Every structure is written in C-alpha cells, then in structure tokens.
Amino acid sequence: MPKLLLIPGPSPVDPRILRSLAEPTVSHVGPEMAADLSGAIEDLKKIVFCADGQSFIIAGAGTLAMEIALLNLAGPASRVLVLSQGYFGDRMAQICRSFGIGHDLIASPWGSGVRPEELSERLASRAYDIVVATHVDTGTGSCAPIKEYAEVLKGRGILYVVDGVCATGGIEERMDDWGIDVVLTAAQKCFGAPPGLAIDVFSERAMDRRRSLTAVPAYYSDILRWLPVMKDPTKYFSTPCVNEIRAFRESARIMLEEGMDARFERHRTNARAVRAALRALGFGLFTRPEFLADTLSVAAYPAGVEDKAFRTLYAQNGVVVAGGLGETVGKVFRMGHMGNLTAVDIVFAFEAMEKTLAALGYAFTPGAGVASAREALAP
C-alpha cells in the first residue's frame, strides 16, 4: 500500500507532476527541453518575487544549491557570517570550512533562532561581505526571521543569502522587496516535485559579484558555466535532468495556479491543524512558539511513547514521519506538512496516528486528534 510521506521532504507528489515525469525523455538540447527549462526559470522568479534576477536549475540537491551560492559569491578575502538555528545552518559553516572560506557562526540553541538584534550587534563589531541564513531548519523546525534580518542588512552593502530549501514556495520570500541576493532551494519540499534538482536564484547584484571574481573553486558549480544554458537551453554544458525539469515546471504551474498568497495561507492553516491535533493527543512541540515554521513540526514524545516503535507502526498504518537529528534523536519525530498536502491527507494522518497510539497502549481521548485537525481546517 502506498504510504503518505509526511517527512520533511520529499513531500507528496501530485499526480499531475508524476504524469509529466513519466513522459518520454527528450533531447537535452531539443526544443521540448528548452521550453520546459525556460518556462521553469521564469516561473521560479515569480515564486520568489524576483523581477530581474537569474535562476539556475541544476541536477543535484539542496546541499549542492548551498555550495553554489557560497562558491560563487565568496572570494579569497571574503568573510561570511552564518546564522544557524540548527542542523542545516551548521552545514553552511561546514561548507565554508571545506573550501577554506573565512567565516563566523552565530548559532542559536536548537528549537530557537538567531534574533535580529544579535545580527545587528555582530555587524557593529566586525565587517562581513556575505550573511547566510537558513529560513527553516529541517532539523529543528525553527523558522528564522529572514525579513527582519533583511532590514538589519539594508544599506550595508552586504550580500544576503537565504537557504529556502524547506521554505521556498510554502513561506513568503520576496527577493526584490526585502533585498535578498540569493534564494537557494530544492525541488522536493514545498514545490512537491521529485528530488533531483538544486535551485538558486541570484539577484543582479549577486551576479555582478560572481563576474567580479577571476575564478571560483568549482567547475560544475560555477554559475558562469551554466549561465549560457539558462539563457538558451539549446546550448550545452552538462546534461540536465530532462524529466525532472519537466516535472518541476509542472509543479511551478500548480503553485502559480493556486496563487502564492493562497498557497502561503494554506500552509499556515495546515500547520495550525497539525499542531492542534498533536497537542490534543498529548504531544509537545520542540520548537519555541515564536520560531514555529509553517512547513514542518517537530513533535516531542509524551511519556510512554517510544520513538522507534511509534514510527515503525505508524508507517505500517500508512504514514511515514522522520526521526530526530543530533541531540533530538529518540526524543522527537519530525512531521512535514508542505507542498501539495491536502486537508484529506492531514485527517488521514491523524486517523492513522490514533490507531497507532491505541495499538501501543498509550492513553488518549479517542478522536481528539482528528477532531482538532478538522476544526482547524474548517473554512
């Protein structure tokens, strides 16, 4: 029986997207591929509200998108400030170390986030060329105040990079209006497409920065090698993922048909429903209230519920969730609620959760989770 994926990505894939993925593979420099890639590039700019920037859609995953952003902006003398609220913010610092990029790290406690005043205080004491922030950290469920960071950075001449892997398309990101220079993301989360694409949108200022560098420590990740292909997809640098790009374009169409404001509101509603149901069943939330994300929840187990037993039986009952990372292993599970997830999916998830908890002998009020979810989802 197919299982409902409520992990923090990949998210459920709409049948329309699956059908587009299954269409015959075409030439990577042919007119069909050119139309799909060109269309996806333009649609992506609408999704992140960027009028004049340059999109890059490249075979890879979110980690490659992170590398692309850093390697194409940081020169030999650059200093990067990484704002981390967990596992994937720390990964940005690890990438800097791997390539010898000078950097500092402001790390919040897990479940919390770096506050704008902390950024302001650091900028008063040291100069930086680039600031990097993870919008939603998939490990901790923390949503950073990226708009407020942008206000702090305004007028300072610092390039601002946002890791939107677990946010772009589900939580508002306005590149032009907020002054973001790079939004990086991946196909398999809020876009609801299959995994396989690393995605970066560079502002004109960020493109100018790359052009100012004589060289970068990359070949495949050098955006200037990919730029001719993004301008004219009939040109060749390296073979793109033809079918995945077609599927991604279909996912972007679905998003724009729904409308971005409506999509953001649906993610907010779904998040409220999931959390209401979790609380009704006795679960806590690992993430502090002011940093909760609309795309996933990190649920803390109540006494008497063991992680492996719960997740194993929950999967047998039709729903897959993810375990904790780092210091949260065994203490929490991570439930994604992003992309094209429907109200019907959420109700089913809590019907299955109640069935699972009952089989494990956990005491709760039968129907409480489902009723709370339905109430939050009601128009």
N, C-alpha and C positions, 0 to 999 in steps of 0.2 A: 504494500500500500504506500503511495507517495506520502511523504511527511511534510508538514508545514515547517519551513525554515524560519525560526524566529531567533536566529543567531545575529550578531552584529555585522552581517554580511558574509556571504551573498544573501541577498534578500529574495523573496519570491519573485519569479519571473512571469510576467503577464503572457498569456497565450499568443497575443499579437507579436510579442517580441520573439517568442520561441519559433513561431512560424517564419519570421524573417530570418532568423538564424539558420533555419533548415533549408532555405532556398539554395540553389546550386551555387557553388563557388565560381566566381568570375575572375577575369584577369585583374591583377593588382594595379595595372596602369590603363585599364579599359574605361569606357565611358560610364558604365554602370557604377563601378567603384568610385570614379571621380565625382559622380553626382551624390553618392552616399556620403563620402568624406566631406565634400564641400558643404552639403546640407547640414551635416552634424557640426561642423566647425561654426557655421553661422548660428545654428540653434543654441549651441553651448554658450555663445556670447549673450544671447537673450536670457538664458537661465541664470547667469551670474551678473546680469545688468552691466555689460561692458560693451560700449559702442565701438571703440576704435582699437581694441587690443588684438592680440594674436593668439588663437587657440592651437594647441598641439595635442593630437590624439595618437598615441604610440603604443605598440604592443608592449605590455608589461603590467604592473600592478601599482598600487598606491605607493609602495616603497620606492619604485623607480620614479614616480612623479615627484617624490620628495627630493631624490638625488638631482633630478633635472633642475628643479628650482634652485637648489643651493649651488650646484656646479656652474650654472650659467649666470649667476649674479656675484659670487664671491671671488674676488681677485686675490693675489698673493698677500696683499697687505690689508685685506678686509677684516672687519671684526663683526661677528654675528652675535646677536642676543637671542637666545632660545627661551621662550616662555612655555613651561611644561606643567601640565596638571596630571601627568601620569605616564603610562607605558609608551605611548606613541610620541608624546612630546620629548621624552627621553631619547627616543630613536633619532630624532632630529639632531640631538647633540652627538649621538653615536656616529651618524653620517659625517658630521663635521670632523670628528676625531679621525675617522677612517681616511679622509682626504687631506688632513692637516690644515683644516680651515680654522683660523683663530675664532674662538667663541667663548661666551659666558652663558651660564644657565641660571634662570630663576625657576625653581621648582616648588610648587605648592604641595602640601600634604595631599595624599590620594583621597579623592572624594570632594576636594575643594578646588580652587582655581587661583591663578595669579590675578591679583586685583589691579585695576588701572593705576592706582596711586603707587604701587610697587614699581611699575614700569616707569612712571614719572620720576620717582626718586632715583632709580638707577641711571636714567638718562641725564640726570643733573650731575652725576659724578663721573660718567665715562662716556666717551663718544663711540657710536656704533654706525655701521654702514647699512646693516640689514637687521630687521627684527622678524622673528618667525614665531607664529602662534598656531597651535592646533585648535581648531574650532570646537570639535567634540572629540575627547579622548575615548576611544573604544574600550580601553582597559578599565576606566574608572567611571564612565558615564558623565564626566564633567564637561559642561559647555562653557567655553571661555567668552568673556565679554568683548568680542572682537571689534564691535563698533566703537566701544569706549576706548580700546587700545588705539584705534584709528584717530580718535580725537586727540589723544595724547601725542601722537606722532605727527599730527598736521603741522606743516610748515617747517619741519626739521630737516628735510632732505634725506630722510632715512627710507630705504626700500622696505616695504611691508609685505610679508609672505604669509598667507593663511592656508594651513592644511585643512582642506574641507572634505577629506575622504569620507567621514561619517556625518557630513552635514550638507554638502552642496546638493541643492535640489529638494531638500527637506526643511532646511532652516535658512532664513533670509541671509544672503550675502550680496551686497551691492558694491561691486568693484569701483565703478566710477564715482558714485555718490560718496562713498566712505573713504576713498583714497587707498584702496588695496592695489598692490602692484602685481602680485601673483596669487591666483587661487589654484591650488592643486587638488586633484581628486581622483577617483577611480570609478569604474563603470558599475560595480556590483552592489552598491549600497543604496543610496537614495534614488539613483537612476533606475534601479530594478533590472539592469541588464546582466548578462552573464559576466563572470570575471574575465580579465584578459587585456584590459586597456588602462594605461597610465595617461592621465589627462592634466594638462596645465594650460592656464590662460594667463598670458603675460600682457601687462599694460604697455603702452608705448614707452613709458619711462624705463620699464624693466627691459624692453627690447633694446633701447639705447644703451643701457648698462652692459648687456651682453656684447653689443657691437664695439664697445669701448675696450673690451678685453682682447688682448692679442691672441690668447689661447686659453682653453679650459682643460682640466684633467679628465676629459671624456672624449669618446668617439661616438658611440651610439646615442649618448645622452646630450650631445651638443645640438642645441636647437637650431643653430645656423645651418647644420647639415640637413635638418628636417624642414627648414623654412620653405625651400623651393617646392617641396611636395605639398605642404599645407596651402601654398598659394596656387599651385596647379597639380592636382593629384595624379595627372598622367605622367608626371616626372618620377624618377626612381632614385631612392637612396637605399632603403632596405625594405623588404617585403612587408607590407602592413597586414594586419588581421582582417581580411576581407569580410568574412561572415560576421565577426564580432562588431566591426564598424557598422555594417548594415543593421545589426540588432541594436546597437547603441543609438543610431539615428532614429529607429522606431521608438526607442524609449524616450528620446527627447521630444518626439512628436506627441507622445502620450502626455508628457509633462506640460507642454505648451497648450495642448487641447484643454487640459484641466484648468490651466491658468496658474501662474506661480503663486499669487496671493492665496488662491483657493487651496493650493497644494500645501502651502505652509500652514494654513489653518487646519487642514485635515490632519497633518502631523501633530499639531498641538492637541487636537481633540483625541486622537488615538493614544497619545501619551497620557492624557488625563484618565482615559478609560483603563488603560493597563495598570496605572498606579493605584487607581481606586480599587480595582479588583485585587491587586496584590495586598493592599492594606486590609481589605475585608477578609482575606484568608490568613492574616497574621504575619505576613512578610514585612520586613523593614526595607528601607531604601538606603543603600550605602552612600550615595551622593548627597551632599548638603543641599537643602531646598533651593538656595539661590543659584546653584550651578546645575540644576537638572536639565538634561537635554531632551528635545522632542523626538529624537531618533532611536534612543535605547534607554533601558532601565537596568540598573544593577541592583538585584534583589538580595537582601540579606536573609539567610535562613532562620526561621524560628527554631526554638529548642525542639528536638525530636525529629527533625528532618535532615537526613544525611545526603550530602551532595551527589555522590556517585549513584546511589540507589534512586534518588529522585530523578536525576537527568536520564538515567537508563530506562526507567519505567515510563517516564514522560515521552521519550522517543518511541517506545513501544506503543504508546497510546496516540501517536501521530504528530507530536510536536517536538522539534529539536531546538534546544537552547544551549548556550555556551557556558563553560565553567569560568571561574575567576582566573585572573592572571597575577603573577607576582605575589604580593603579600595577601591577596584576597583568595588564593586557591583554597577550595574546600569550604569557604565561608559564604560565597555568593554564587548566583548564576546571572548571566548577562542575557537579557531578552531584547532583541532588536524589534523595533516597530516602525520601520521606514519603508520608503519606496512605494510600491503599488499595493500595500497591505490594505485589506478591506475590513469593514466592521464585522462582516460574517467571519472572517479569519480570526479576529480578536475574540469573538464569542466562542468559537470552536476551541481556541487555545485554552480558555478558562474552563470550558466543559471538560476538556481533557486533563487540565490541571487538577480539578476537583476529583475526578476519577482516580488520578494518580495518588493524590494525598490520602484519599479514603483507603486505597489498597495498601498504603504504607502505615496505616493505623494512626494517622495524625488527626487530632480532634479539631473540627471546624464546623461552622454552621453551613450545612449543605445548601448550595445555590447562592451563597453570599457573594462569591466572586463573580459569577455570571450576571447576577442582578446588578451589581455595582458597575460592571462594564457596560451593560445595556443602558443603564441610566445615564452614564457619562456620554455615551454615543448618541443618545436621543437628540433629534433636532430641537 
